[in-house]
Amino acid sequence: MITYPMTGEARRPGRIEVVCGSMFSGKTEELIRRLRRAQFAKQKVEIFKPAIDTRYSDEEVVSHDHNAIPSTPLDSSASILLLSSDIDVVGIDEAQFFDDGLVSVCNELANRGVRVIIAGLDMDFRGVPFGPMPALCAIADDVTKVHAICVKCGSLAYVSHRTVQNDKRVLLGETQEYEPLCRECYQRAVEAEKRAKNEGGA
């Protein structure tokens, strides 16, 4: 008979978990859920987010549903190592805004036996892989892709479509600036924007 080790939340090996998807897909909600389970299991938890993300709070990780958990805002991924000694679980929100050094930081933490839970956008508003997220997905032990619902047709969303005229890659926003669209509706929106731009320049 094959037996499997029964390891609950209280003792799990070092690993990297990535929760990714478009905006409004529940990434931060899932991050908070996993971190709270770890806290209930009496584990030492530390949560980090990029200092530039001040949409809901300067110092809390807050989901679109307004669930919140205290966090430490940082400008550099290197600071995570300095602040994670004697920690069981590290949570990182909006990972796409961190520098590429986040990949080696997460690997080092996992190799130390830390459970690292990361949430972030997998693509920017143009549908291009965003920041360190592709590399984090590659080294992760587990990747969960969550989906919003396309606001045009109700299918699973593919990308966060920007609804305002701004070409900056990093533009913090909510429903006034972004909408989740499926691949087909996104292509239609991009074509409509191209036509409008051409007609406006004619």
VOPA-473932 format. One record per atom (N, C-alpha, C, O): z, x, y; residue in three letters. Coordinates in steps of 0.001 Angstrom, whole numbers, plus 524288, in hexadecimal, padded with zeros to 5 digits. Each point is the difference from the previous one (the first is absolute). Example, Ala and Ser with C-alpha at 12.3 -4.5 7.8 and 13.67 -1.06 7.14 Angstrom:
REM VOPA-473932
81E78833867E9C6ALA/800007FC86804A6ALA/8000080384804B0ALA/802998040C7FFEDALA/7FA977FA968042DSER/8003C80334804A6SER/802DA7FCFE80442SER/800A9801FD80454SER/
***
This chain:
REM VOPA-473932
80000803457FB5DMET/800007FCBB804A3MET/8000080371804E2MET/80307803B780065MET/7F9917FB0380348ILE/7FFC6802F3804D9ILE/804057FDDA803CAILE/8004E7FB46800D5ILE/802BF8082980171THR/803C77FE68803FBTHR/7FE8B802718052DTHR/7FDF18045880028THR/803177F8F480400TYR/7FECD801E28053BTYR/805038009780317TYR/803897FCC77FF81TYR/7FCD680757803B7PRO/804B5800A780330PRO/800717FB95803F7PRO/7FC3D7FEB7802B4PRO/808607FF017FD99MET/800E87FBA98039AMET/80229802288051DMET/804BF8008980092MET/7F7EB800AE80312THR/801C88021080509THR/7FF5C7FBCD80418THR/7FBA47FE4780115THR/808B08001080136GLY/7FFCF7FC0D80419GLY/7FF508028280554GLY/7FE988049580065GLY/802687F869803B1GLU/7FF5C801FD80548GLU/803D48046B80129GLU/7FEEA803538034DGLU/8058E7FCC07FA05ALA/80411803C68014FALA/7FE7C8059D7FE9EALA/801F3803A780271ALA/7FAAB7FD1A7F9C0ARG/7FE81805557FEA3ARG/7FA4F8001F7FE55ARG/7FEAD7FEC17FB8DARG/7FE04802C280813ARG/7FA7B800557FEBEARG/7FE0F8055B801BCARG/801EE80219803DFARG/7FA58800217F963PRO/7FE378054C8013CPRO/7FD018003380527PRO/7FE267FC07801FBPRO/8016F808B28001DGLY/7FD02800C5804CCGLY/7FA637FE467FF4FGLY/7FD85801317FC0FGLY/8007F7FC00807C6ARG/7FAA37FE277FFABARG/7FE3B7FE218055EARG/8031C7FF85803A2ARG/7F7D67FF717FCC4ILE/7FDB67FE20804E0ILE/7FD887FAB07FEF9ILE/7FCCD7FF6C7FC75ILE/804B27FCBA806A4GLU/7FDC17FAC17FFABGLU/7FD4F7FED580535GLU/80256800B580425GLU/7F8E17FD8F7FBA9VAL/7FD127FEAD804BCVAL/7FEC17FA267FFF7VAL/7FE0B7FDE87FC24VAL/8031E7FF8D8082BVAL/7FE797FA8C800D8VAL/7FC1A8000780476VAL/801638015C80466VAL/7F9C07FD2B7FA8DCYS/7FBEA8005B803FBCYS/7FCE07FAF380054CYS/800457FCAD7FC89CYS/7FCC6802D4807B0GLY/7FCCA7FB65800D8GLY/7FED47FF5F805BEGLY/801198037880324GLY/7FCA87F8117FE39SER/7FEAF7FEF080571SER/804CD7FE22802F7SER/804337FF6C7FDBASER/7FB317FFA48074FMET/804387FDA080304MET/800FD7FA777FDFCMET/7FC7B7FD757FDF0MET/80847800C2802AEPHE/801AC7FAB87FE86PHE/7FFDF7FF0E7FA18PHE/7FFCD7FB867FE41PHE/80050808B87FEABSER/7FFB97FF667FA4ESER/80557800357FD5DSER/800667FF2A7FB48SER/803BA801F1807BAGLY/805388001E7FDBBGLY/801D78055E7FE53GLY/803A68006A7FCE5GLY/7F9E0803CC8051DLYS/80181805507FE7CLYS/805AD8012D8016ELYS/80313801BA7FCBALYS/7FE407FD518082FTHR/8054C80135801CATHR/803F77FC7B7FD65THR/8045B801AD7FED8THR/7FA2F7F97480038GLU/803717FC547FD40GLU/801588021C7FA96GLU/804837FFC67FE59GLU/7F799802437FEEAGLU/800E0802257FACBGLU/803428050580049GLU/80361800E87FCB3GLU/7FB97802538073FLEU/80319804BE800C1LEU/805BF7FE9B800BCLEU/80364802477FD77LEU/7FDB67F9FF805FBILE/805637FE6580109ILE/802887FDC87FB0DILE/804918010E7FEEAILE/7F8787FBE27FE1CARG/802197FDB77FB2CARG/801BD804417FC33ARG/804437FFB37FDCBARG/7F8758043C80174ARG/80159804357FC5BARG/804A480336801FAARG/8035A801997FCF2ARG/7FCD07FF5280824LEU/8044E803178022DLEU/8052B7FD0E7FF97LEU/80411802567FEEFLEU/7FBC37F89B801E8ARG/804D67FCEF7FF91ARG/801F87FFD37FA65ARG/804B8800127FF15ARG/7F7BF7FFB47FD37ARG/80199800307FA77ARG/802C18052C7FEDBARG/803EC800257FD38ARG/7F9FB80416804F5ALA/8026B805237FF40ALA/805728002380283ALA/803A2802427FDCEALA/7FCE77FB57806C4GLN/8051C7FFC68028EGLN/803DC7FCD17FCC9GLN/8048A8017F7FF7AGLN/7F9AD7FA1C7FE5CPHE/803677FCCF7FCA5PHE/801CF803157FB3CPHE/804477FF247FDF9PHE/7F85B804848003EALA/8014E803407FB79ALA/80368804A580185ALA/800CC803907FCDFALA/8013B7FC65807FBLYS/803948040B801F2LYS/7FD68805528007DLYS/8029D804077FFB1LYS/7F8467FC0080111GLN/7FD4E804EF800D9GLN/8001780170805C7GLN/800727FCA180366GLN/7FF21808677FDA1LYS/7FFD3801E580563LYS/7FA5B7FFA7801E4LYS/7FC82802997FDF5LYS/802B67FA21805FDVAL/7FAB57FECE801DDVAL/7FF59801C2805A5VAL/803767FF4080341VAL/7F80D803197FDD8GLU/7FEB38017980561GLU/7FA787FE1D80122GLU/7FC7C800AB7FCCAGLU/802C27FCFA807C9ILE/7FAEC7FDBB8015DILE/7FDED8028E804F4ILE/802DF800C9803C7ILE/7F81C800807FC24PHE/7FD898028580476PHE/7FB1D7FD01801AFPHE/7FD737FD6B7FCD9PHE/80153802FE8082ELYS/7FB1F7FDC2801FCLYS/7FE078037280471LYS/8030A802FD8023BLYS/7F7E27FCA87FF1DPRO/7FDEE8031B80452PRO/8025E7FE308052FPRO/800A17FB53800EAPRO/800A68085D80265ALA/8026F7FEB080502ALA/7FC6F7FCAC8036CALA/801DD7FD2680365ALA/7F8FF803347FBBAILE/7FC5D7FD0D8035BILE/8000E7FA2A7FECEILE/7FE277FCDF80327ILE/803F58019E7F84CASP/7FFF57FA757FE8CASP/804BE7FD4280259ASP/804387FFF97FDB2ASP/7FB0D7FDBF806D9THR/8044D7FD54802B9THR/7FED17FA30800BETHR/802207FD8C8038CTHR/7FA838003D7F926ARG/7FE447FA9C800CCARG/804827FC1B80005ARG/800747FCD680398ARG/802E3803617F869TYR/804557FC4F7FFA7TYR/805308027280192TYR/803667FD6A80236TYR/7FD248079F7FC9BSER/804F98029F800E8SER/7FF20805DC8004BSER/7FC8B8021C7FD68SER/806A280084805C9ASP/7FF9B805AD80060ASP/80231802A47FB26ASP/7FE21804267FE71ASP/805DC7F9787FF27GLU/802CA802BA7FBD5GLU/800487FD0A7FAD6GLU/8026F801E97FC52GLU/7FB387F99A8034CGLU/800077FD227FB13GLU/7FA7E7FF987FDD8GLU/7FC2F7FFED802EDGLU/803757FFD07F7E7VAL/7FB2C7FE7B7FD68VAL/800257FA117FFB3VAL/803A07FDBF7FDC9VAL/7F8667FFB780478VAL/7FFEE7FA4E80054VAL/7FACE7FDFF7FDD7VAL/7FBD6801E880177VAL/804737FA457FB13SER/7FB3D7FDB87FDD9SER/7FDE87FBD3803B6SER/802A27FE7A803BASER/7F89B7FFB27FB38HIS/7FDC07FBC880332HIS/803327FAF77FF81HIS/7FFCE7FCA48036FHIS/80325802DB7F841ASP/803697FB757FF56ASP/8055C800DE80275ASP/8038E7FCD07FF6BASP/7FCF28079980359HIS/804BD80152802F0HIS/804B6801457FC91HIS/804757FF81801BCHIS/7FA998021F7F96AASN/8041F802747FCF0ASN/80073805A1801DFASN/7FC0F8029180100ASN/808C67FF5D7FF7AALA/800C38052A8024AALA/803DE803337FCDCALA/803697FDE47FD59ALA/7FBFC8074D80301ILE/80392803A17FD81ILE/80067804CB8038BILE/7FC04801BC80210ILE/808A2800747FEB8PRO/8008F8048380389PRO/7FCB9804A07FE32PRO/7FF79800F27FB51PRO/7FE53801F28086CSER/7FCC4804827FEB1SER/800B68044680413SER/802647FF2F80417SER/7FB7D8055F7FAB2THR/8000C8047080397THR/7FA6B80115801C3THR/7FCC2801777FCC4THR/802017FDDF80841PRO/7FAB980138801DEPRO/7FF37805E08008CPRO/8036C802C7801ECPRO/7F8047FF167FC5DLEU/7FEE7805A280007LEU/7FA978011780246LEU/7FC767FCC47FFA6LEU/802FB807E1802B2ASP/7FAF5801BA80203ASP/7FD06803527FC11ASP/7FB3B800838005DASP/8078F801BF7FBE1SER/7FD918039C7FC50SER/801FC7FEF97FA7CSER/804997FED97FF35SER/7F7E6801957FD02SER/801917FF2D7FA8DSER/803BF804347FE1ESER/803267FF057FC80SER/7FC93805AB805C5ALA/8036F804407FE59ALA/805C17FE96800B5ALA/80359801EA7FD21ALA/7FDCB7FAC4806AASER/8056E7FE7180102SER/802477FCD87FB85SER/804C37FFBE7FF62SER/7F7D87FDD77FD76ILE/801E77FCD37FB9CILE/8030F8035F7FC26ILE/8040F7FE5D7FE02ILE/7F9FA80658800F4LEU/802BB8037C7FC5BLEU/8055E8017880215LEU/803C8800487FD0BLEU/7FC89800A680806LEU/804F38019C8025DLEU/804157FBAB7FFB6LEU/804AF801127FFC2LEU/7F9887FA0980045LEU/803977FB8F8003ELEU/800C27FD4C7FABDLEU/802607FBD37FFB9LEU/7FB9D8068E7FC1DSER/800227FD637FAE2SER/80344802D27FBF1SER/7FF5D7FF117FB54SER/8041A8045B8065CSER/80357802A27FC35SER/803F97FC1B7FDD2SER/802117FCBB802DASER/7FEF6803AC7F81CASP/803C07FC9D7FD54ASP/7FE877FA3480074ASP/8036B7FCA980088ASP/7F7868022D7FF41ILE/7FE0B7FA9F8004BILE/7FD557FEA37FAD9ILE/7FD3C8033C7FDC2ILE/803997F7FB80060ASP/7FD907FE487FB19ASP/7FA987FDA8800DCASP/7FC64800E27FCF3ASP/8031F7FC168074EVAL/7FB287FD27800FBVAL/7FE69800BE805B8VAL/8032B7FF4E8038CVAL/7F7EC8021C7FD49VAL/7FDE48008680549VAL/7FBBA7FBEF800BDVAL/7FC627FFA47FCDAVAL/8040D7FD5080751GLY/7FBF17FC388015BGLY/7FD10801D5804D1GLY/80260801F2803B4GLY/7F8817FD737FC49ILE/7FCBB8019C8046BILE/7FC4A7FB8A8014EILE/7FCD57FE6A7FCBFILE/803937FF918080CASP/7FC9B7FBB7801A1ASP/7FBB8801FE8039BASP/800A98040480291ASP/7FAF27F9337FDA6GLU/7FB878015B80356GLU/7FE6D805BC7FF38GLU/7FF3A802E9803C0GLU/800567FE9A7F753ALA/7FF058057B7FEA7ALA/7FAD88020880229ALA/7FF5F804B8800AEALA/7FCE77F7C58006CGLN/7FAED801BF801FBGLN/8006B802BB80547GLN/7FC8B8030080176GLN/807AD7FBF980165PHE/800AD8025F80527PHE/8027A8056F7FFCDPHE/8002D802BC803F4PHE/801C07FED77F76FPHE/80242805327FF7DPHE/7FBB98041C7FF48PHE/7FB867FEB87FECBPHE/805E880636801F7ASP/7FC5D804617FF4CASP/7FF0A800EE7FA2DASP/802C47FDE87FCACASP/7F9458054780229ASP/7FE80800FB7FA92ASP/8042F802F37FCF0ASP/7FFE0800137FB32ASP/803D68025C80790GLY/8043E802AE7FD51GLY/803697FC587FCDFGLY/80318801BF7FCC2GLY/7FC637F9208042CLEU/803207FC267FD23LEU/7FF06800577FA23LEU/8037E7FEDA7FCE7LEU/7F7D8802B380190VAL/7FEA1800457FA6FVAL/80368803FC7FD2FVAL/802467FED27FBEEVAL/7FE15805E98063CSER/803368040A7FD84SER/805CE7FEB180064SER/803078014F7FC81SER/7FE897FC17807C9VAL/805717FE6480097VAL/801837FC347FBA8VAL/8041A800997FD8FVAL/7F89A7FB838017CCYS/801207FC1F7FBEDCYS/800028027B7FA96CYS/8033A7FEA37FCB5CYS/7F92C805008025DASN/7FFDB802BB7FAFAASN/80507803127FF22ASN/802417FFE17FBC2ASN/7FF7F802E380853GLU/804C78031B7FF86GLU/804B67FC877FEEBGLU/803478014B7FCBAGLU/7FD127FA4B80604LEU/8045C7FC677FF20LEU/800007FDF37FA63LEU/8040F7FFEA7FD6BLEU/7F75A7FE6F800B8ALA/7FF9E7FDF27FAA9ALA/801678042B7FC01ALA/802887FEDF7FC11ALA/7FBD2805F1804F1ASN/8013D8044B7FC66ASN/805D68013E7FFF8ASN/802058022E7FC38ASN/800A17FC73807F2ARG/805B3800B28003CARG/802E97FBA27FD2DARG/804BF800497FF49ARG/7F8647FBAC7FF1BGLY/802837FB957FD69GLY/800D07FB5080379GLY/802BE7FC547FE8AGLY/7FADD803BE80622VAL/800837FBA8803A9VAL/7FBC27FBEE7FEF3VAL/7FB81801597FEF8VAL/805F57F9C58014EARG/7FC287FBC57FFBDARG/7FDEA7FF1D80587ARG/803027FECC8038EARG/7F7F1801C87FD2BVAL/7FD8F7FF7780524VAL/7FC9C7FB157FFFFVAL/7FC747FF787FCCBVAL/804AA7FCF9806CFILE/7FD117FB2080064ILE/7FD347FFF38053FILE/8027A800568041BILE/7F85B7FF3E7FBBDILE/7FCC18007F804A7ILE/7FCF67FAF9800DCILE/7FDD47FDCB7FC53ILE/80205800678088CALA/7FCB87FB8880161ALA/7FC568019E80464ALA/80196802C38039AALA/7F97E7FB867FC1CGLY/7FC5D8015E80429GLY/7FAB77FD707FF5CGLY/7FEA67FE027FBD7GLY/7FE678021980866LEU/7FAA47FE0B7FFF3LEU/7FC8C803D07FCFDLEU/80019804B28010ALEU/7FCE47F9587FB49ASP/7FC758037B7FD2DASP/7FB18801378032BASP/7FDA6804237FF51ASP/800C47F83980436MET/7FB4F800D880331MET/801057FE7E805A9MET/8035B7FCC180129MET/7F9A4805B38025DASP/800677FE818057FASP/7FC747FB548010FASP/7FDBD7FDCA7FC60ASP/801C6800B38089CPHE/7FD107FB408014CPHE/7FA2D800857FEEEPHE/7FD377FC157FFF0PHE/800E3808B47FF39ARG/7FA76800CC7FEA3ARG/7FF1C800297FA1DARG/7FB918009D7FE3DARG/8089A7FED87FEB9GLY/7FF82800597FA5AGLY/7FFE78058C7FDFDGLY/7FE1B800FD7FBB2GLY/803F7802BD80772VAL/8002B805897FE85VAL/80580801557FE16VAL/803D27FE7E80280VAL/7FCAB804577F910PRO/8052D801877FE1EPRO/8033F8027F80455PRO/7FE04803278030BPRO/806FA7FB6D7FD37PHE/80335800F280494PHE/8041C8044B7FF0EPHE/8035D7FF7E7FC9APHE/7FC47804B98067AGLY/803FA8041580005GLY/8011B802337FA9BGLY/7FC62800F37FCFAGLY/808A77FFE2801C6PRO/8015B8024A7FAEDPRO/8000F7FC127FB82PRO/80136801747FB95PRO/7FD817F99A80575MET/8007B7FC087FBECMET/7FCA98010B7FB24MET/801F97FF507FBABMET/7F90F80251804D2PRO/7FCF0800FD7FB37PRO/8027C8042E7FC8BPRO/8002C7FF6A7FB3BPRO/801C1804CE80727ALA/8026A804307FCF7ALA/805267FE2C7FDA0ALA/80152801887FBA3ALA/8019A7FB358072FLEU/804DE7FDF37FDE6LEU/7FEF97FC817FB41LEU/802E3800297FC28LEU/7F8FA7FCB180429CYS/7FE8C7FCBE7FB7FCYS/7FE93803697FB53CYS/8011D7FE9F7FB87CYS/7FC68805DD80589ALA/7FE45803707FBC5ALA/804928027D7FD21ALA/7FFCA800A07FB3DALA/8045F800D28079AILE/80463802AB7FD81ILE/804437FC387FE34ILE/803C48019E7FD7DILE/7FBAB7F966803C7ALA/8041D7FC327FEC2ALA/800667FF017FA25ALA/7FC1E8002E7FD2BALA/808A37FEC780118ASP/800E27FE4D7FAA3ASP/7FE757FA467FF56ASP/7FE867FE4F7FBC0ASP/801D97FEC280886ASP/7FECB7FA6C7FFCAASP/7FDB97FE5180538ASP/8022A8013E8041CASP/7F9807FBF37FBC1VAL/7FD857FDEE804C0VAL/7FF8E7FA1A7FF81VAL/7FDE47FE017FC2BVAL/8041B7FF3C807BBTHR/7FF927FA4F80032THR/7FCB07FE8E804B3THR/801778011680473THR/7FA127FC787FA96LYS/7FCB37FE418044FLYS/8010B7FA2E800DBLYS/7FF267FCC57FC8ALYS/802B58020080823VAL/801307FA978014CVAL/7FBC17FDF2803A6VAL/7FD5A80303802A7VAL/8020B7F7CF7FD71HIS/7FBA87FDB2802EEHIS/801E77FBA58039BHIS/8032F7FCB67FE88HIS/7FAC18036780634ALA/800867FB8380372ALA/7FBC27FC157FE7BALA/7FCE5800FE7FC77ALA/803027FAA08062FILE/7FBF87FC0F7FF1CILE/7FC2B8001780492ILE/8019A7FFFC80489ILE/7F9658001C7FA42CYS/7FBF47FFF98040ECYS/8008F7FB188035DCYS/800247FBA37FDFCCYS/8002D805208071CVAL/800C37FB8F80383VAL/7FB0A7FCB780099VAL/8003B7FBAC80214VAL/7FB4D806517FC24LYS/7FB117FD2080085LYS/7FEDB7FC867FB4BLYS/7FE4F7FB8A80096LYS/802A6806947FAB2CYS/7FE537FD0C7FB5ECYS/804467FF277FBF0CYS/7FF3E7FD037FC50CYS/80542805968044EGLY/8043D7FF3B7FC4AGLY/7FFDD803867FB41GLY/8035D7FF8A7FC97GLY/7F8CB8040580314SER/7FFE3803C67FBADSER/803FF8044D800F6SER/802828002A8041ASER/7FE0F803517F815LEU/8037880472800C6LEU/7FDBD8038D8043BLEU/7FB5C801407FFECLEU/807EB80058803BCALA/7FE318034B8044CALA/7FEEA8058D7FE19ALA/80263801E97FC4AALA/7F9F6800928065ETYR/7FE45805487FEA2TYR/80195803EC8042ATYR/8014A804767FEC0TYR/7FEA27F9EE80633VAL/800D7803AA80449VAL/802697FD28804A5VAL/7FFB57FB3880061VAL/802B3807CF8032ESER/802237FDDA804D7SER/7FBD48006E80441SER/7FEE280447801E5SER/7FEDD7F75D7FF91HIS/7FBD87FFF9803EDHIS/8025B7FFBA80575HIS/8033C7FC9F8011FHIS/7FB1E806F980246ARG/802038000480558ARG/7FCED7FC1880347ARG/7FB318000E80005ARG/807927FC9D802B4THR/7FD817FBCE802F8THR/7FFAD8011D805CETHR/7FE117FCC0802F8THR/803CD807D27FEB9VAL/7FFAF8017B80585VAL/7FC6D804BC80087VAL/7FF4B802F87FC4AVAL/7FE807FDB28084BGLN/7FC748045F800FCGLN/80325804F08011FGLN/801D3800D48045FGLN/7FEC8802667F7ABASN/802C7804F380096ASN/7FE958036A7FB62ASN/800B07FE6A7FB84ASN/7FD538064D80587ASP/7FE348036F7FBD4ASP/80417803FA7FE3EASP/7FEF28031F7FC7EASP/805AF7FCD3805DFLYS/80421803937FE53LYS/801757FECC7FA5DLYS/800927FB767FE86LYS/80007808A67FE54ARG/8014E7FF0B7FA8EARG/805727FDA57FF74ARG/800D77FC757FCDCARG/802D48058480633VAL/805537FDFD7FFD8VAL/800D07FC4A80491VAL/8002E8019D80486VAL/8004F7F96B7FA34LEU/801157FBFE803EBLEU/803F07FC407FD93LEU/7FEA47FCC27FCB7LEU/8063C803BC804F4LEU/804097FC8C7FDDBLEU/7FEE07FA698019FLEU/7FEA97FEF880480LEU/801E27FD7A7F7DFGLY/7FEDA7FA9580150GLY/801B07FC447FBBEGLY/801E58018B7FBDCGLY/7FD567F97180552GLU/801667FBD77FC5EGLU/7FB617FC367FF9EGLU/7FB7C801A68000FGLU/805A97F94C7FF8FTHR/7FBDA7FC2B7FF47THR/7FC807FF7D804CATHR/7FBA87FDF97FF93THR/80622803D3804FBGLN/7FCAD7FFC5804A2GLN/7FBC48042E7FFD4GLN/7FBF17FF7280285GLN/804FB804C07FA82GLU/7FC56804637FFDAGLU/7FD3C800A97FAC5GLU/7FBE9802857FFC1GLU/8063D7FB457FC13TYR/7FDC6800D07FACCTYR/7FFEA7FAEB7FCE2TYR/8031C7FC72800E6TYR/7F938803567FB67GLU/7FFCA7FBAB7FC5AGLU/7FE5D802187FAAEGLU/7FC8C803557FFB5GLU/805D97FACC7FC16PRO/7FE66801B57FAC9PRO/7FB067FD277FE54PRO/7FFA77FB3780058PRO/7FC82807CF7FDD9LEU/7FB097FDC17FE47LEU/7FE8C8021E7FAA1LEU/80141804737FEADLEU/7FC0F7F8477FE3BCYS/7FDC8801D07FB14CYS/7FB448036780142CYS/7FE568004B80481CYS/7FF878023C7F792ARG/7FB9780394800E3ARG/7FB4D7FD2480266ARG/7FD8D801FB803A3ARG/801377F96A7FA56GLU/7FB697FD24801E0GLU/800B47FE3B805A9GLU/7FC778009C80334GLU/8081B7FD357FE04CYS/800E97FE2680554CYS/8006780493803D3CYS/7FE8F7FF8480490CYS/80367804E97F98CTYR/80046804A28034FTYR/7FA7E801E180168TYR/7FEF1801568047FTYR/7FD957FEC27F7A2GLN/7FA9D801A680106GLN/7FD627FC60803F3GLN/7FD2E801C580378GLN/803C67F92D7FBFAARG/7FDCA7FC42803B6ARG/80219800F180580ARG/7FD147FFCB803D0ARG/808068013D7FC90ALA/8026B800E98051CALA/7FDC9804E18028CALA/7FEFD8000A804B4ALA/80041804127F83AVAL/7FDDA804E280216VAL/7FA6B7FF2A801E2VAL/7FE87801EE80427VAL/7FE5C7FB377F8D3GLU/7FA977FEF58019BGLU/7FFDA7FCAF804F4GLU/7FCC5800EE80371GLU/806A97FB437FCF0ALA/800327FCB3804AEALA/8017F80334804C8ALA/7FDEF7FF2080441ALA/805A2804907FB13GLU/801928035D8045AGLU/7FB8880392801AAGLU/7FF4680101804A5GLU/7FDBB800E87F78DLYS/7FB7E8035380144LYS/7FBE87FCF180311LYS/7FDD6801F1803D4LYS/801207F93C7FA72ARG/7FC2B7FCD1802C7ARG/801C27FED78058CARG/7FCEC8004B803AFARG/8081B7FE617FCDFALA/8020D7FED680531ALA/7FFA7804B98038BALA/7FECF7FF82804A2ALA/8023B8051B7F92ELYS/7FFCB804D880314LYS/7FA6E80127801A5LYS/7FF0A8018880475LYS/7FD3A7FDBB7F7E9ASN/7FA88800FB80148ASN/7FDF27FC3080411ASN/7FD168017980388ASN/8047D7F98D7FBEAGLU/7FE487FC1C803C9GLU/80273800F880561GLU/7FD9A7FF1480410GLU/80746802D37FBCDGLY/802958011180502GLY/7FDBC804A6802C8GLY/800348005B804CBGLY/7FD99803487F826GLY/7FDBD804BD8026AGLY/7FA437FF5E80155GLY/7FDA48035D80280GLY/8001A7F82A7FBC1ALA/7FA627FF32800E9ALA/7FEF67FE94805B2ALA/7FB827FF2E80180ALA/
***
